[in-house]
Amino acid sequence: MPSADFARVVDKELRSDEPLFADLQARHLIMADAATSTLAPLLSQYRTRKACIEHGPKLHIFVVSLRCHHTCAYCQVSRQPLGQSQFDLPGDAAAHAVERLFEWPARDLTVEFQGGEPLLHFERITSLVEAIEARNRHEGRNIRFVIASTLHDLTDDQLAFMRDHRFELSTSLDGPEWLHNANRPRPEKDSYRRTVEGIERGRKVLGEDAVSALTTLTRRSLEAPVEIIDEYRKLGFHSISLRPLSPYGFARKTETRNGYPIGDFLRFYAVALDHLLSVNRSGYFMEETYGRMLLGQLLTPFSHGYVDLRSPTGAGLGAIVYDYDGTVYPSDEARMLASMGDRSFALGRVDEPVTAWLKSPAMQRILAAGVAETLPTCADCAYVPLCGADPIDHFARQGDTIGHRPTSDFCRKQMGLFDLLLERWETGSGSDRQILESWAHRATRREAQPEVEAA
Ligand code: SF4
């Protein structure tokens, strides 16, 4: 709408016989007469967009061990050496966690096993799966099991168990061999080979679609957008996730070595998006998952299931983390902050009822800063219906749960990506627009399943 028309609407100077009046009324942007107008369609749209808050957390992350054989410079958790079994989730805490899982009302539950490297404590995974399935015989929930793992040292017995219980695998692949090995070193320098072998073995036993991969972008990665995407294509992936380095855990300690300004990420993303569009134009479907979720928000009335980009926040409302020591967190980021010494976002202990966690000071603090529509700057932002609040991210970056959007990397990333995707959608060729729309509608189909994090 031209600014002059907009000003006339705001000043109530638009006449009811003008075509623009009818157009705005049809789009529920203005209301002529409260007695005859109905807000029902608008409310229905709003309810659809916010449906993800109706049933409580769907994503439940069980940290079965902090042990890991990697020494990644940007590790986001306090990984521990292989022999340290005191960093494994004990049986009594696991039993309490299963009780808590079923206190939540959601019909669809994703149970994600994380670490460290969760395969190093596989006997806890098997006992948890058996306990959850036994309990579920009379609960009747739809349960999806996921392991976030490097997939190194995956055994045939583990794969057979996963096949019998319909597991999905989520791994980390940072790009071509030179980049992956540099980002994720093992003493034997064979991290890439082991991951690729794990992907192939997982696909063979669990099915092609049961294995997904996420990318973590270090400063080194930003020089290789095309190579990273081509590597995913070479390995037969139809989805790639390009996420900037997070400000948590060891990633923050090594920020000066691996970190970069968010502007560098946005420049990288623009090149990556153009390459992805050309890959799709050549006939090979490949989507970028974060872009897919933002486009789904832009072009459909539905919400994605991504817990880091919701309003009200997904922390504690969309996800729960049961840590190896029995502490419960509202998100993986809160757990990472705790590993850095700040436990202020812990909701409580696994042997306390869910209602106690919801009343905890940590949850009150998160909720007070967790609705984007009420936050300074977001309240006036055109993108707020599509964006989210992330109080823990803002606390980690700016020392305050509300934060200051004009200087917030979270906000710069969101605005930059929304601007870029809208620009490509509006000015791109017909086929580019079709490709972006196909991503958006795919996001809608995936709404019921929360996005998972990789190791
Ligand atoms: S783009 Fe920034 S200001 Fe706008 S809603 Fe998102 S975080 Fe808030």
Residues whose N, C-alpha, C, O or C-beta is under 5 A from the ligand:
A	BS01	SF4	T377 C378 C381 Y383 V384 C387 G388 R405 C411 Q414 M415
